[in-house]
Amino acid sequence: MGKSQISDPPNLKKYGVPFYSVAWIPHRVLKSRHNQTSDESSAADQSSTPTKEAEPPTEELASGNYLVFAGGGGEGRSGIPNTVLLAHFDVASNSLSDQPVNKLGTGSELPYRMALHPNGDGIICAMPNSCRWFDWDQDQSSESHKVGLKTSEKELTQLQDVGQQLALAFSSDGTELAVGGEDGNLRVFKWPSMEIILNESKSHSTVKDLHFSSDGKLLVSLGSGGPCRVWDISSSIVLTSLPNENRETFSCCRFSQISDGTQVLYIAVVTDKGGSILTWNTKTWERMSSKHITRDTISALNVSADGKYLACGTPSGDIVIVNSTNMRIHTMVKKAHLGIVTALAFSPDSRTLASISLDSSARVTKIEEKKEGFNLWIAMFIILVAIAIYFLKVHGILK
């Protein structure tokens, strides 16, 4: 008698598209959409029923947990579409929607990397030879109020015919956009005017990752090989170059803050022992620490908005969530995906982590708070009890 197939958990879904990018849709987008609908309904009802209250949002909209994914099969004739799609995550049931709530095909162009504007204005996607902007679909005829995407009329002329861009990043306030190309060209623009701030044609042999500091003054860029460079945006110069040592290979980079509010830079590296995370001081630009995370390499890295957690993904499909305070592993999900983890995204409240893979799967992992201090007190209590019992036995008080 054959073994029955184990079904996937509700927080893991396959949508039939190899994924390369993921982001959480800001709640303000959903609230704005609902407010527009409510305002129009109220205006239409004033003449007949002035006292009628605005219709409350649907349960899906109220929970407000939508994710956007980008990926596809590329230019080949595999039959796998190229698409940007949206799915809903329900916190109460810890489940992703069985089907996407919205799909937008991109024809023969693969949407490889993606950056969502921090204010929720829209999404930019890196296509094989250019970058395209997508707006939220504000079609008010839908009664379900589900958010959607549509191709924008805005053309990013400065990013046409520039080749494949491998990294995209907005500053935290959304006023700057950085893009890094397969050809090593690094560009930084003012947004939305697209006025060029920095244009370095040979920043790296290939730009693999980019990230702004929280104040938008610094930009870290990482290329194939080394070193990792930190740019001063106001002067458009390299502030420092961070060397890789002992045959390290830099793979991902992220600015963040540690518990005392100090800004740090995390760099995921690959060594002969596996994947590690380096922590750099952003004032002295010295290495603060190095923490070995996994025997595998690190294919994706991200940091939660509150700075408490780092998340790593591996080519084997594992997910590792690390406590930034002590750099200890908080949660590990072995074989979270069957293929390489290509991107990670923390929810805005830092309580959940979305991960995607080339195996066409998307997963959302809840981050449970661990009361480490409470557990320490329990351990101390057990030790004290053991000492007391030993003392009583030694003195013949307890047999």
N, C-alpha and C positions, 0 to 999 in steps of 0.2 A: 504494500500500500504506500503510495507516494506521499511525501510530506506536503502539507498545505502551504501555500505561499503566504508569507507574512506581509500584511498590508502596511503601507507607509503610514506614519503618524500624521494626524491632521495638520500639524504645523510644517509639513513637508509636501510640496506639490510639484508636479512636473507639467510644464506648459508647452512642451514640444519645440522649444527654441533654445539653443546654446546661449547662455547669458554671459555678458561681459561687464555690465554696469547695473547698479541698483541704487535707489535713493528713496527716502521717506518723503511723502508729500506733506508740506507744512500745514498745520491745522488752519492757519489763516486763509489758505486757499479755499478750504471747504466751508469755513464760516462765511467768507466773502460771497461765495457762490450761493449759500443758503440765504444770506441776508438780501442779496439781489432778488432772489425768487420771492422772499417774503414781502419785500418792499413793493414789488410789482403786483403781488396778490392783494396787498392791503390797499393800494391805490385803486385797483379795479373794483374792490368791494365797498369802497367808501360811499358810493352813491346809493347802494341798495341796503347794505348792512354795516353801518358805521361801527357798531360795537363788536363785530366779529374779530376774534383774535387770530393772529397769524398761525398758520398751520405749523406744528412742531416738526423738526427734521425727522427723517426716517431713522430707524435704529442704526443702519449702516453708517449714515452720515454723522449721527450723534457720536458714535464711537470714534469716527475720524481717523482710522488707521489704514491709510492707503499707501501702497508702494508702487514705484514705477521701475520697470526693467527694460533693458535694451540688449538686443542680440540678434542672432540669425545664422543663416548658413553661408553668407557671403555671395560672391558672384557665380559660384558653380551651379550646376543643375541638380542639386541634391534633393530638391523639392522642399527644403526647409526655408520658410519665409524669413525675410529680414523685417523686424518689427520693433516698435516700442509699445509695451503693454502695461496695463495697470491691474493690480489685484488688491483685494481687501483682506486685512487681518483682523480677526475678532479676538480681542483680549480675553474675554470671559471664557470662551471655549478653546482658546489657544489654537486657533485654526486659520489657515489661509483659505481663500475662496477656491472652490474646485475648478472654476474657470475664470479667465481674466474678465474683469468688469469693463475693459475697454482695450481695443487693439488698433494700432495705426501702422499700416504697412509702409515700408520705405523703398519698395521696388527692388532693384538690383543692388542697392547700396546698403552695406552693413553698418548699423549704428554701433560703433565699437565702444568708445568712451563717452561718458555723459556727465554733465554737471547741472545740477538744479540750482536756480538762482535762490539765494538765501531768503529773499522776501517772497518767494513763491511766484515770481513774475512769469516763469516759463522754464524751458529746458533747452540746453544746447547739446548737440550730439556731434561727435566726430565721425564723418563718413570717409570713404577711401581717399577722396581728394579734396574735401572741403568740410566746413562745419555748417550745420543747419540749426535753426531756431524753431522751437515748437511752443505754441500757446495752449492754454487750457481751453477746453471746449465749453463755451458759455451758452450753449443751446438750452434755453429755458423751457422748451416744449417737453422735456423729459420729466415725468412725474416721479421717477425714482431718485432724482437729484444726484445720480452717480457722476463723479467727476470724469472728464475725458480729455483727450489731447487732439490737437489739429495742427496741420502744417501752417506755419506763420507766413504772412506776407512780407515780414521783415527779412531782408537779404543781408547777410554778413559779407559784404563785398571784399573786406580786408582778409577774409578767410576762404576765399574761393581759389581753387587751383593751387593750393599750398601743400598738397600731398597728405598722406595719412598723419593725423595728429594722435599721439599715443597717450597724452595726458591733458586734462582740462581741470581748471580750478577757479572758483570765485573767491574773492576775499570775503570775510565774514559779514561785512556790511553791504556786499554786493556792488561796490563801486569800481572794482577792478576784476579783470578776467585774464588769466594766464593760460597759454596753450603751448604745448611742447610737441615737436614733430619727430617723425621717424628719421628725418634728415639732420636732426640735432639743432634745429632752429627753435629758439625760445622767444616768444612774443608775449608782452603784457600790454593790455589795453585799458583805457578808462571805459567804464560801462555806464550808460548805454551808448555814449557818443562814439565809441570805437577809436578814440584818439590814441595813437601809439605812444606808450611810455618807455618800453624797452624792446629792442629788436636785436637779438644776439644770434647770428647765423651759425656760430660754432660753439654753442654753450657746452654741448656734449656730442659724442659721436651719434648717440640716439637718446632722446629724452624719454625716460620711462615713468617718472613720477614727479608731481608738483604739489606744493601745499603752502598756503599763506599763514603767517603768524596771526594771532587773534586780533592784533591791532592793525593788521594790513601793511605794516611797515617793511616786513621781511618776506621773502619768498625763497623756499628751499627747492632746489632742482636736483634730480638724480638721473644719471644716465647709465648706459651699459658700461660696466667696468667701474672706474672711479676717476676723480674724487666726487664727493657730494658738494654742491656749491650753494652758498647762501647769498642772496642778492638784496641790496638796499634799494627799495623801490623808488624813493625820492631822488636818489642820485644815479640810479640805473647802473650801479657798479657792483662787482663781486665783493662782498664784505669779507668773506672767508671761504676757504676750500678745506673740506674735512676729508682727510686721507683715509683710505682703507688699509688696514694692516694685516699682516700674517695671512695673506691670501684670502682675505674676506671679499665677498661680493655683496655690494649693497643692492637691496631689492625694493624697499619701500621706505617712505619718509613721512613723518607727521609732527607738526608742532602741537604742543599741549601745555597744560599747567599741572603742577603737582600740588599736594595738599596745602602747602604754605603759600600758594599763589604764584610761585616762581615759574616762569616760562621755561620749558625744556624742549629739546628736539629728540624725537625717537627715530632711530634708523634700524630697520630690520636687515640683518646680514645673514649670509650663508657661509658657513665654515666647513671644515672637514668633519666636524662633529654634528652638524645639522644647522638649525635656525636659531639665531640669538637676536636680542634687542639691545641696541646701544642707546644710552641716554647721554645727551650732551648739554652742557651748561651754555645758555645762549648769551651770556655776558663775557665769559672767558673763552668760550668755544673749546673747552677741554672735555674729555670723556669723563662722565661722572660714574658710570657703571656699565657692566655688560652682563646680561642674564641669558643663560641658555634656556630655550623654551621647548624645543622639539628636536628629535633626531632627524626629522624630515626638514626640507627647506620651507621657507615662508613665501607663499605666492601672493598673499594679500594681507594688508595691515590697515587698521583704523583705530581711532581713539574716540571715546564717548565725549559728548558735549560737556559734561561736568568734570572730565579729566580723571575720573575714578578708575576707568577700565581701558585696557588695550585688547584688541581682538586680532588674532592671527588665523589665517587659513593656509592649508597646505596642499600640495599636489595630490596627496592621497585622499583628500576630502575631509580631513579632520578640521575641527574648529577649537581654538584654545583662547579662552578669555582670561586675562591676567589682571590682578589687582595692582594698580600703578603705585600704591603706597609702599608695598613691600615686594612687588614684582613676583608674587607667588601666584600659582595657577588657581584661579577661582572656579572655573568650569572648563571641562574638556568633553567634547562630543566626538568620539571616534567614529569615523566613517559617516559623518553627517551628510556627506554627498558621495556619490560613486566616482566622481571625476574631480579634476582640479578645482579648487576654490578660486574664482577669478576676482571677486570683489566682496566687500563687507560694508555694512552701513548700520550704525546705531540709530535708534529712534531718537527724536528730539528730547525725550525725557530720560534717555540713557537707560531705560529699563528693559529694552529688547534689542536683539541683534539680528539683522537680516543678512543672509549669506546666499550666494549664487554660485553656479557651477556650469562647466561646459556639458555636463550630463543633462542639461535642460531643467534642472531642479532649482527651486527656491525654498529656503527654510527660514523660519523665524524662531529664535531661541530666547526664552525669557531668562532674565538675569535675577536670580534670587539673592536677596540680601543675606549674608552670613554673619551671625553675631559672634565674631571671633573673640571679642572681649568676654562675652558670657561663657563661651566654651573654655576659655582660659581659667576663669574662676572655678568652673566645674572640675577641671583638671587639678587645680591647686587644692580644692576641697578633698578630692579623692586621695591626693598625696598626704595631706594632713591627717586624714582618717587612718591611712595605712601606718603612718608614723606613730599615731596614738595607740593603735592596736599592738604594734611591735613593742612600744614602751610598757604597756600593761602586761604583755606576756613575759617580758624580761623580768619584771618585778613580781611575777607570780599573781598578779591581781586578776588576770584573765587567762584561763586555761584553753 
